[in-house]
Amino acid sequence: MQQAQHGTSGTPDAESLSYSNLDTKGDHIMPYLLGWLLGVPLIVLVILYLIFH
């Protein structure tokens, strides 16, 4: 019972961590998504992503 209770208490921390990582990742990807929507070829965006990250 204590192990299940411990796992439950750890879940909110893991969820909040994944949400913060998702937000941070979204901030990095947003310019590339915007460029793709404006018609920049996907291969160009991939090359730029690999160079700058």
Order of alpha helices (4+ residues) and beta strands (2+ residues): alpha-alpha
